[in-house]
Amino acid sequence: RVPIRMAEPKISTKVLSDTCDNEKLSETNEIEKGNAPNSGEKLCAHYTRLCKLKAVCCSKFYSCRFCHDDDNVHEMDRHKVQEVRCLKCHTVQPVAKNCISCCVTFGEYFCPVCRLYDVDREQFHCDRCGICRVGPKKNFYHCEKCNACLRNELKGNHKCVENNSKSSCPVCFEFLHTSRSGMQVLRCGHMIHQECLRSCFTQGLYQCPLCKESTTDMTDVWKQMDEACAAVQLPKELQDIKLNILCQDCHKKCEQLFNTEGLKCTHCGSYNTAQV
């Protein structure tokens, strides 16, 4: 058998992930070091901020919705949050960017809609997505059919799937629309986490988990498969056996001679086929 060799496919982010000046900088630096100023409270592992949000569902204070959801069987709706507590002076107050008591800035970036506080990562709020995204905004556009903010280079250059982002990652099952992890739009149009896709590649899996289309350009691999199939010597009784196959890349059916190494689509040349 001829060994099949494939270079590691390149993965690029295609969908966005969720998302007193001197005093502000010094306090933020302390948070980044894992220290809550004047407090022994547990810090947020997801965002860098100087306040906690009061969850309407249970009236408890949490650093963010992820911290809340990790500790509860119900989910927190951050859009309904009305009060925050300052981590420096502990004052409970209405949602705002700065503390009404000690004037500390809770986050370099603040979205009054999402109640999102964080360091400045060029975030922006997308009204059509309904959440904040990591920018810069000029590099992205909102695809109405996919219902997601995509990189500009994908405009008119990807296969749209209705409400694509309002689905779960086919590998880890996390809801993609509000995920903070980088995502990828596959050739077939489906979305998947970058890390999950990379894990698939590491295991030698190059098919979309949902529709089985190839997730990357397999041209070089198909050439190696051609060589492998050509080297096969079948016994005479198997040489004239023909099988009906379905190509999972071009979605066409054809008839192909039996081969132990693979069945090639006569339409597009793909070996990503299945017997029907």
VEXZA-402492 format. One record per atom (N, C-alpha, C, O): x negated, y, z negated. Coordinates in steps of 0.05 Angstrom, whole numbers, padded with zeros to 5 digits, always signed. Last residue first. Layout:
N
XYZ
...
This chain:
276
+00465+00063+00057
+00494+00065+00053
+00508+00042+00067
+00532+00040+00066
+00404+00080+00025
+00419+00061+00041
+00449+00063+00036
+00457+00065+00013
+00375+00144+00027
+00388+00123+00011
+00404+00105+00030
+00416+00115+00049
+00316+00187+00029
+00340+00174+00040
+00351+00152+00022
+00337+00143+00003
+00269+00221+00040
+00287+00223+00017
+00315+00213+00026
+00333+00228+00031
+00237+00224+00082
+00240+00197+00071
+00257+00197+00045
+00260+00177+00032
+00253+00263+00140
+00250+00260+00111
+00252+00231+00103
+00266+00215+00116
+00263+00275+00193
+00237+00263+00186
+00232+00258+00157
+00211+00251+00148
+00312+00291+00212
+00294+00312+00201
+00266+00301+00193
+00249+00316+00186
+00333+00245+00240
+00341+00273+00246
+00320+00293+00237
+00313+00311+00252
+00318+00197+00221
+00311+00202+00249
+00318+00231+00257
+00311+00240+00279
+00288+00187+00159
+00311+00199+00173
+00303+00206+00201
+00282+00219+00205
+00257+00126+00140
+00255+00153+00150
+00280+00163+00165
+00291+00148+00181
+00248+00090+00084
+00266+00092+00107
+00267+00121+00116
+00277+00138+00102
+00191+00053+00058
+00210+00075+00059
+00226+00075+00085
+00219+00061+00104
+00163+00006+00052
+00151+00030+00041
+00170+00054+00041
+00167+00073+00026
+00188-00037+00077
+00184-00038+00048
+00175-00012+00036
+00178-00008+00012
+00238-00026+00125
+00210-00023+00118
+00207-00023+00088
+00223-00010+00074
+00285-00035+00178
+00277-00041+00150
+00246-00038+00147
+00231-00046+00164
+00300+00019+00222
+00289-00008+00217
+00280-00012+00188
+00269+00007+00176
+00360+00057+00216
+00331+00055+00215
+00323+00026+00210
+00337+00011+00196
+00410+00104+00233
+00403+00075+00231
+00372+00073+00233
+00360+00086+00250
+00440+00158+00195
+00427+00146+00219
+00421+00117+00213
+00426+00106+00192
+00472+00217+00172
+00469+00188+00172
+00454+00179+00197
+00456+00192+00218
+00452+00277+00137
+00462+00263+00161
+00456+00233+00159
+00438+00225+00145
+00429+00312+00100
+00456+00301+00096
+00469+00288+00120
+00493+00288+00124
+00379+00329+00097
+00395+00341+00119
+00424+00332+00118
+00441+00341+00132
+00367+00303+00047
+00357+00330+00054
+00374+00343+00075
+00382+00366+00071
+00384+00252+00044
+00393+00270+00022
+00381+00298+00025
+00385+00316+00008
+00409+00213+00095
+00388+00231+00087
+00398+00250+00066
+00419+00263+00070
+00430+00147+00092
+00439+00175+00089
+00415+00192+00080
+00402+00185+00060
+00428+00089+00136
+00418+00106+00114
+00430+00134+00115
+00439+00144+00136
+00434+00023+00154
+00447+00049+00155
+00438+00066+00131
+00441+00057+00108
+00382-00017+00182
+00398-00008+00159
+00410+00019+00164
+00399+00036+00178
+00362-00075+00218
+00368-00046+00217
+00387-00040+00194
+00405-00055+00188
+00312-00122+00230
+00334-00115+00212
+00338-00084+00212
+00319-00070+00207
+00269-00141+00257
+00291-00129+00273
+00315-00121+00256
+00336-00115+00267
+00233-00162+00220
+00224-00140+00237
+00247-00127+00252
+00245-00104+00259
+00242-00207+00190
+00251-00181+00179
+00247-00158+00198
+00256-00135+00193
+00221-00250+00216
+00250-00251+00210
+00260-00225+00199
+00285-00221+00198
+00166-00240+00216
+00181-00237+00241
+00211-00236+00236
+00226-00221+00249
+00144-00200+00161
+00148-00226+00174
+00167-00223+00197
+00184-00205+00196
+00110-00137+00170
+00133-00153+00161
+00133-00180+00175
+00124-00183+00197
+00062-00097+00151
+00065-00120+00169
+00087-00138+00158
+00083-00152+00138
+00050-00028+00146
+00064-00051+00136
+00067-00073+00158
+00074-00067+00181
+00028+00017+00167
+00010-00004+00159
+00023-00029+00149
+00010-00050+00145
+00070+00051+00175
+00057+00040+00199
+00039+00017+00192
+00033-00001+00209
+00081+00067+00124
+00101+00050+00138
+00088+00036+00162
+00094+00013+00168
+00036+00099+00113
+00042+00075+00096
+00060+00056+00111
+00056+00032+00110
+00042+00139+00151
+00018+00121+00152
+00023+00096+00136
+00016+00074+00145
+00089+00162+00133
+00087+00151+00160
+00064+00131+00162
+00067+00110+00174
+00073+00179+00083
+00092+00158+00084
+00093+00145+00112
+00096+00121+00115
+00041+00221+00098
+00028+00198+00085
+00047+00174+00085
+00038+00151+00088
+00081+00254+00118
+00060+00245+00136
+00045+00220+00124
+00038+00202+00138
+00110+00264+00072
+00123+00248+00093
+00102+00238+00113
+00105+00216+00124
+00073+00297+00046
+00080+00270+00034
+00092+00252+00055
+00086+00229+00057
+00074+00342+00077
+00049+00327+00075
+00054+00299+00064
+00041+00279+00072
+00129+00358+00069
+00118+00352+00096
+00093+00334+00094
+00091+00314+00108
+00159+00375+00027
+00148+00348+00025
+00134+00340+00051
+00129+00316+00055
+00170+00431-00010
+00163+00423+00017
+00148+00396+00015
+00126+00394+00004
+00218+00414-00063
+00195+00429-00052
+00188+00418-00024
+00200+00398-00015
+00261+00384-00077
+00258+00409-00090
+00234+00426-00080
+00231+00449-00088
+00306+00349-00035
+00278+00353-00043
+00275+00381-00055
+00287+00401-00044
+00370+00333-00064
+00354+00345-00043
+00325+00349-00053
+00321+00351-00077
+00402+00314-00106
+00381+00297-00095
+00366+00308-00072
+00349+00294-00060
+00438+00344-00135
+00446+00336-00108
+00426+00318-00094
+00431+00308-00072
+00416+00346-00189
+00444+00348-00183
+00452+00336-00156
+00470+00320-00154
+00361+00345-00192
+00376+00327-00209
+00406+00326-00202
+00419+00307-00210
+00326+00346-00131
+00344+00361-00149
+00360+00342-00165
+00371+00323-00154
+00264+00311-00131
+00292+00313-00122
+00307+00331-00142
+00302+00331-00166
+00214+00294-00148
+00216+00317-00130
+00244+00320-00118
+00246+00332-00096
+00177+00270-00199
+00205+00272-00190
+00208+00297-00174
+00204+00319-00184
+00129+00261-00225
+00131+00252-00198
+00160+00253-00187
+00166+00238-00168
+00124+00284-00274
+00133+00256-00274
+00136+00245-00246
+00145+00222-00242
+00112+00335-00259
+00092+00320-00274
+00099+00290-00274
+00081+00273-00273
+00161+00351-00238
+00138+00348-00220
+00117+00331-00233
+00104+00314-00220
+00190+00355-00286
+00199+00336-00265
+00175+00330-00246
+00170+00307-00239
+00164+00397-00311
+00164+00370-00324
+00171+00349-00303
+00160+00327-00304
+00178+00438-00277
+00150+00430-00279
+00147+00403-00291
+00130+00387-00284
+00232+00441-00288
+00223+00433-00261
+00194+00424-00261
+00187+00404-00248
+00229+00458-00341
+00241+00432-00335
+00233+00422-00307
+00229+00398-00303
+00205+00507-00334
+00191+00487-00349
+00202+00459-00344
+00188+00439-00343
+00245+00534-00304
+00218+00530-00293
+00204+00507-00307
+00192+00490-00295
+00311+00508-00303
+00289+00521-00318
+00262+00514-00305
+00258+00492-00295
+00349+00516-00243
+00337+00498-00263
+00316+00514-00278
+00304+00533-00267
+00403+00518-00195
+00384+00531-00213
+00374+00511-00234
+00388+00493-00242
+00413+00504-00125
+00418+00499-00153
+00396+00512-00170
+00374+00516-00160
+00396+00510-00073
+00412+00531-00084
+00417+00528-00114
+00425+00547-00127
+00360+00476-00050
+00388+00469-00046
+00407+00491-00057
+00431+00490-00052
+00312+00497-00068
+00318+00499-00039
+00348+00494-00033
+00359+00505-00015
+00327+00529-00132
+00316+00508-00115
+00324+00512-00085
+00342+00528-00079
+00307+00581-00171
+00328+00573-00151
+00316+00553-00132
+00296+00559-00119
+00288+00577-00239
+00280+00574-00211
+00305+00568-00194
+00322+00551-00202
+00274+00616-00299
+00290+00597-00282
+00281+00598-00253
+00268+00617-00244
+00249+00623-00365
+00247+00629-00337
+00262+00607-00321
+00261+00584-00327
+00293+00630-00422
+00271+00616-00408
+00272+00623-00378
+00294+00627-00367
+00337+00649-00446
+00314+00666-00447
+00290+00654-00432
+00269+00667-00430
+00403+00642-00420
+00378+00630-00428
+00355+00650-00427
+00355+00668-00410
+00453+00656-00402
+00442+00671-00425
+00416+00660-00435
+00406+00667-00456
+00459+00621-00358
+00465+00649-00355
+00453+00666-00378
+00444+00689-00373
+00449+00567-00372
+00429+00582-00357
+00434+00612-00358
+00415+00628-00359
+00453+00528-00428
+00469+00546-00411
+00450+00566-00398
+00436+00581-00412
+00415+00467-00427
+00419+00494-00438
+00435+00511-00418
+00430+00509-00394
+00402+00418-00405
+00431+00424-00410
+00435+00450-00425
+00457+00455-00434
+00355+00399-00386
+00357+00403-00415
+00385+00410-00424
+00391+00410-00448
+00370+00389-00331
+00351+00373-00346
+00355+00375-00376
+00358+00355-00389
+00404+00425-00308
+00409+00396-00303
+00390+00378-00318
+00394+00353-00318
+00428+00478-00347
+00404+00466-00334
+00408+00436-00331
+00415+00423-00351
+00496+00495-00333
+00475+00486-00351
+00451+00476-00335
+00454+00466-00313
+00524+00557-00307
+00522+00528-00308
+00499+00521-00327
+00485+00538-00337
+00527+00607-00282
+00546+00599-00303
+00547+00569-00305
+00569+00557-00304
+00494+00614-00238
+00482+00617-00265
+00501+00609-00288
+00491+00605-00310
+00531+00606-00195
+00509+00588-00200
+00497+00590-00228
+00491+00569-00241
+00579+00623-00173
+00575+00624-00202
+00552+00606-00211
+00555+00592-00231
+00568+00585-00114
+00587+00601-00130
+00582+00599-00160
+00581+00577-00171
+00505+00590-00087
+00524+00571-00099
+00542+00588-00118
+00532+00602-00135
+00466+00607-00030
+00484+00615-00052
+00502+00592-00061
+00512+00577-00045
+00402+00596-00013
+00428+00584-00010
+00445+00592-00034
+00439+00584-00057
+00364+00654+00007
+00369+00631-00010
+00397+00621-00005
+00414+00635+00005
+00356+00704+00030
+00336+00683+00035
+00339+00660+00016
+00319+00647+00009
+00385+00748+00018
+00389+00737+00045
+00370+00714+00051
+00368+00705+00074
+00338+00760-00029
+00361+00772-00017
+00364+00762+00012
+00346+00768+00029
+00291+00743-00051
+00311+00723-00046
+00336+00734-00033
+00354+00718-00026
+00260+00787-00062
+00252+00770-00039
+00272+00748-00033
+00271+00736-00012
+00282+00808-00109
+00289+00820-00084
+00282+00802-00060
+00296+00803-00039
+00306+00758-00155
+00285+00774-00144
+00292+00784-00116
+00306+00770-00101
+00373+00764-00183
+00352+00749-00169
+00330+00768-00160
+00335+00792-00156
+00422+00758-00229
+00402+00777-00219
+00379+00760-00208
+00366+00745-00223
+00484+00725-00210
+00459+00726-00225
+00441+00748-00213
+00444+00754-00189
+00526+00703-00179
+00531+00716-00205
+00506+00717-00223
+00507+00710-00246
+00525+00682-00130
+00512+00666-00150
+00517+00677-00178
+00514+00663-00198
+00555+00725-00107
+00565+00697-00105
+00552+00680-00127
+00565+00664-00140
+00524+00771-00118
+00552+00769-00126
+00562+00740-00127
+00577+00733-00145
+00463+00782-00143
+00476+00766-00122
+00505+00760-00132
+00509+00747-00152
+00431+00840-00158
+00452+00822-00168
+00465+00808-00144
+00477+00821-00127
+00359+00845-00155
+00386+00853-00146
+00406+00833-00156
+00398+00810-00163
+00294+00870-00176
+00316+00851-00175
+00342+00862-00164
+00345+00887-00163
+00256+00908-00184
+00248+00883-00171
+00270+00863-00167
+00265+00841-00156
+00277+00949-00213
+00273+00954-00185
+00265+00928-00170
+00268+00927-00145
+00274+00932-00267
+00300+00931-00252
+00296+00933-00222
+00311+00921-00207
+00217+00892-00286
+00231+00917-00281
+00255+00915-00262
+00255+00898-00244
+00261+00862-00336
+00255+00874-00310
+00226+00872-00301
+00213+00852-00307
+00305+00818-00366
+00278+00829-00366
+00270+00837-00338
+00273+00822-00319
+00373+00838-00380
+00353+00822-00366
+00326+00835-00369
+00323+00859-00374
+00433+00835-00418
+00408+00848-00412
+00389+00828-00399
+00388+00804-00405
+00499+00821-00390
+00477+00818-00410
+00453+00834-00401
+00452+00844-00379
+00534+00822-00348
+00545+00825-00375
+00524+00823-00397
+00532+00822-00421
+00526+00820-00295
+00519+00796-00310
+00531+00797-00338
+00537+00776-00350
+00545+00871-00286
+00558+00849-00272
+00551+00822-00285
+00567+00804-00285
+00511+00905-00315
+00540+00904-00321
+00554+00880-00309
+00573+00870-00321
+00451+00892-00342
+00466+00888-00317
+00496+00885-00324
+00504+00866-00338
+00403+00931-00373
+00429+00918-00376
+00442+00916-00349
+00445+00936-00335
+00333+00915-00375
+00355+00932-00366
+00381+00916-00370
+00381+00892-00370
+00265+00918-00399
+00291+00906-00397
+00311+00926-00385
+00306+00950-00384
+00210+00926-00405
+00223+00936-00381
+00251+00923-00377
+00258+00917-00354
+00200+00910-00455
+00190+00892-00434
+00204+00900-00407
+00208+00883-00390
+00191+00936-00517
+00197+00944-00489
+00184+00925-00469
+00159+00924-00468
+00218+00892-00567
+00196+00909-00556
+00203+00915-00527
+00218+00901-00515
+00289+00898-00584
+00264+00883-00578
+00242+00903-00570
+00247+00927-00568
+00357+00887-00593
+00334+00902-00602
+00309+00885-00595
+00309+00861-00600
+00423+00888-00570
+00396+00876-00567
+00375+00895-00575
+00373+00918-00564
+00477+00894-00564
+00465+00895-00591
+00438+00882-00591
+00430+00867-00609
+00497+00899-00514
+00489+00872-00522
+00480+00870-00551
+00476+00849-00562
+00508+00955-00517
+00528+00936-00508
+00522+00908-00518
+00539+00895-00530
+00462+00983-00532
+00486+00985-00549
+00508+00965-00541
+00526+00960-00557
+00399+00960-00531
+00422+00960-00514
+00447+00961-00532
+00452+00942-00547
+00333+00983-00538
+00359+00979-00552
+00381+00980-00531
+00383+01000-00516
+00264+00975-00547
+00287+00973-00528
+00312+00968-00544
+00312+00951-00562
+00239+00981-00595
+00231+00999-00573
+00253+00999-00551
+00259+01020-00539
+00280+00979-00653
+00268+00965-00630
+00261+00985-00608
+00276+01004-00604
+00289+01011-00697
+00293+00982-00699
+00281+00966-00676
+00272+00944-00680
+00251+01062-00724
+00263+01052-00699
+00265+01022-00700
+00245+01009-00704
+00267+01094-00785
+00251+01075-00770
+00266+01067-00745
+00290+01064-00746
+00297+01127-00819
+00291+01137-00792
+00273+01118-00775
+00264+01125-00753
+00318+01113-00867
+00289+01118-00866
+00279+01126-00839
+00255+01131-00835
+00375+01120-00854
+00364+01126-00880
+00334+01132-00878
+00326+01154-00887
+00391+01104-00805
+00402+01129-00814
+00390+01138-00840
+00393+01161-00849
+00345+01076-00759
+00357+01074-00785
+00367+01102-00795
+00352+01122-00792
+00361+01075-00688
+00345+01083-00711
+00360+01081-00737
+00385+01083-00738
+00401+01054-00654
+00373+01048-00649
+00355+01054-00673
+00335+01040-00677
+00458+01021-00685
+00444+01044-00673
+00415+01037-00668
+00406+01016-00678
+00515+01000-00718
+00496+00993-00697
+00484+01019-00685
+00500+01036-00675
+00520+01026-00786
+00531+01020-00760
+00509+01014-00740
+00486+01023-00744
+00485+00993-00842
+00495+01016-00827
+00506+01008-00800
+00503+00985-00792
+00450+00982-00901
+00469+00971-00882
+00483+00994-00868
+00492+01013-00882
+00382+00987-00916
+00407+01001-00914
+00425+00988-00893
+00416+00982-00870
+00331+00967-00925
+00354+00950-00931
+00381+00964-00929
+00401+00953-00939
+00284+00991-00909
+00298+01003-00932
+00323+00988-00940
+00335+00994-00961
+00266+00952-00870
+00248+00968-00886
+00261+00978-00912
+00250+00975-00933
+00306+00928-00842
+00287+00910-00856
+00267+00926-00873
+00253+00914-00890
+00373+00948-00844
+00345+00956-00839
+00327+00938-00855
+00331+00933-00879
+00426+00914-00816
+00412+00920-00841
+00383+00926-00835
+00369+00909-00823
+00486+00932-00779
+00459+00921-00781
+00447+00929-00808
+00456+00947-00821
+00552+00921-00752
+00533+00931-00772
+00506+00917-00771
+00505+00894-00763
+00581+00898-00712
+00586+00927-00718
+00566+00939-00738
+00564+00963-00739
+00583+00851-00660
+00569+00861-00683
+00574+00891-00687
+00571+00907-00668
+00603+00832-00613
+00623+00841-00633
+00609+00852-00658
+00623+00861-00677
+00561+00814-00583
+00575+00838-00573
+00595+00849-00594
+00603+00872-00592
+00546+00766-00606
+00531+00790-00613
+00545+00816-00604
+00540+00837-00616
+00578+00717-00633
+00583+00735-00611
+00569+00762-00618
+00580+00778-00633
+00549+00655-00651
+00553+00684-00658
+00557+00700-00633
+00543+00697-00613
+00580+00591-00659
+00562+00610-00645
+00569+00638-00653
+00592+00645-00659
+00577+00539-00710
+00591+00557-00692
+00571+00577-00680
+00549+00580-00690
+00544+00514-00744
+00556+00497-00724
+00572+00514-00704
+00581+00503-00684
+00481+00547-00760
+00510+00544-00762
+00520+00525-00740
+00506+00521-00720
+00428+00559-00751
+00436+00553-00779
+00466+00546-00782
+00475+00540-00804
+00423+00571-00698
+00406+00549-00709
+00415+00540-00737
+00411+00518-00745
+00455+00615-00694
+00465+00590-00682
+00449+00566-00692
+00459+00544-00694
+00422+00655-00718
+00448+00648-00729
+00457+00620-00720
+00464+00604-00736
+00379+00656-00682
+00374+00649-00710
+00400+00641-00724
+00401+00622-00740
+00407+00673-00637
+00394+00647-00637
+00388+00637-00665
+00393+00614-00672
+00424+00724-00650
+00444+00703-00646
+00432+00675-00646
+00445+00656-00655
+00379+00749-00702
+00391+00749-00675
+00411+00726-00673
+00414+00710-00691
+00374+00753-00757
+00356+00769-00740
+00367+00771-00711
+00365+00791-00698
+00434+00760-00796
+00414+00744-00782
+00398+00762-00763
+00408+00783-00754
+00478+00762-00850
+00459+00777-00834
+00438+00757-00822
+00427+00740-00835
+00548+00743-00849
+00521+00740-00858
+00502+00755-00839
+00508+00759-00816
+00601+00739-00833
+00593+00762-00850
+00565+00759-00862
+00560+00771-00883
+00618+00703-00796
+00612+00693-00823
+00603+00714-00843
+00597+00708-00866
+00631+00732-00750
+00644+00706-00755
+00640+00696-00783
+00658+00683-00794
+00599+00777-00746
+00628+00781-00753
+00641+00754-00761
+00659+00754-00778
+00535+00782-00772
+00553+00766-00756
+00582+00769-00765
+00588+00765-00788
+00495+00836-00772
+00515+00823-00788
+00535+00809-00770
+00550+00821-00755
+00426+00832-00756
+00453+00836-00748
+00473+00822-00766
+00468+00800-00775
+00368+00868-00781
+00384+00843-00778
+00412+00850-00771
+00423+00871-00779
+00309+00901-00756
+00336+00901-00769
+00348+00873-00766
+00338+00857-00749
+00265+00908-00724
+00264+00916-00752
+00291+00918-00765
+00295+00935-00783
+00239+00859-00677
+00258+00880-00685
+00256+00885-00715
+00246+00869-00730
+00226+00817-00628
+00211+00835-00646
+00229+00858-00653
+00233+00876-00636
+00257+00752-00623
+00254+00780-00615
+00237+00795-00636
+00234+00786-00659
+00250+00699-00643
+00257+00704-00615
+00253+00732-00605
+00246+00736-00582
+00243+00692-00695
+00223+00679-00679
+00228+00685-00649
+00213+00676-00632
+00250+00741-00746
+00261+00729-00722
+00238+00717-00705
+00217+00729-00701
+00231+00726-00814
+00231+00742-00790
+00242+00726-00766
+00243+00702-00766
+00259+00724-00879
+00249+00709-00856
+00252+00725-00830
+00273+00737-00826
+00239+00774-00927
+00259+00760-00911
+00245+00745-00887
+00224+00752-00878
+00215+00804-00963
+00205+00777-00961
+00223+00760-00944
+00222+00735-00945
+00195+00872-00949
+00215+00851-00950
+00202+00823-00949
+00182+00820-00936
+00164+00915-00932
+00179+00917-00957
+00200+00895-00960
+00221+00900-00972
+00164+00892-00866
+00157+00913-00884
+00176+00914-00908
+00200+00915-00905
+00149+00826-00851
+00172+00845-00853
+00165+00866-00873
+00160+00859-00896
+00101+00801-00808
+00106+00813-00834
+00130+00831-00833
+00131+00850-00817
+00083+00781-00760
+00099+00763-00777
+00105+00774-00804
+00113+00759-00822
+00059+00815-00726
+00041+00798-00742
+00056+00779-00760
+00044+00761-00773
+00103+00842-00708
+00090+00824-00689
+00070+00805-00703
+00064+00783-00694
+00113+00873-00753
+00132+00852-00745
+00119+00832-00727
+00123+00807-00730
+00070+00907-00750
+00073+00890-00773
+00092+00867-00767
+00086+00844-00774
+00081+00935-00703
+00057+00918-00704
+00059+00899-00727
+00050+00876-00725
+00126+00963-00718
+00129+00942-00698
+00105+00924-00699
+00108+00899-00695
+00103+00999-00754
+00123+00980-00764
+00126+00957-00744
+00128+00934-00752
+00071+01029-00719
+00059+01014-00741
+00078+00993-00752
+00069+00971-00758
+00109+01051-00683
+00088+01033-00673
+00076+01017-00696
+00071+00993-00692
+00141+01082-00717
+00153+01061-00701
+00132+01041-00692
+00136+01016-00695
+00105+01119-00735
+00117+01100-00754
+00129+01077-00739
+00126+01054-00748
+00097+01148-00688
+00075+01134-00701
+00085+01113-00720
+00073+01091-00722
+00151+01167-00678
+00136+01151-00659
+00114+01136-00672
+00112+01111-00667
+00211+01181-00704
+00185+01178-00717
+00166+01161-00701
+00163+01138-00711
+00362+00758-00444
+00343+00774-00457
+00345+00786-00481
+00327+00800-00490
+00343+00718-00405
+00357+00736-00423
+00339+00753-00440
+00316+00758-00447
+00306+00720-00342
+00313+00708-00368
+00324+00729-00386
+00319+00753-00385
+00323+00719-00272
+00314+00733-00297
+00321+00717-00321
+00341+00702-00321
+00299+00674-00224
+00321+00686-00238
+00311+00698-00264
+00292+00687-00276
+00251+00658-00204
+00270+00667-00185
+00294+00680-00198
+00309+00695-00185
+00182+00648-00213
+00207+00656-00226
+00226+00668-00206
+00219+00687-00192
+00153+00593-00179
+00155+00622-00184
+00182+00628-00195
+00202+00616-00189
+00108+00541-00171
+00134+00549-00183
+00133+00579-00188
+00114+00588-00201
+00079+00497-00124
+00079+00523-00138
+00107+00529-00148
+00127+00523-00134
+00063+00427-00135
+00079+00449-00122
+00077+00474-00138
+00075+00474-00163
+00001+00395-00133
+00021+00406-00152
+00036+00429-00138
+00024+00449-00130
-00003+00351-00077
-00013+00373-00093
+00009+00383-00111
+00033+00381-00104
+00000+00281-00074
+00014+00306-00071
+00003+00327-00089
-00001+00322-00113
-00009+00218-00043
-00021+00240-00058
-00006+00266-00053
+00001+00272-00030
+00002+00150-00045
+00013+00176-00037
+00002+00198-00055
+00004+00196-00079
-00037+00096-00021
-00030+00114-00044
-00020+00141-00033
-00032+00153-00015
-00012+00044+00018
-00027+00069+00019
-00018+00087-00004
+00005+00093-00007
-00017-00024+00000
+00000+00000+00000
-00018+00025+00000
-00036+00027-00016
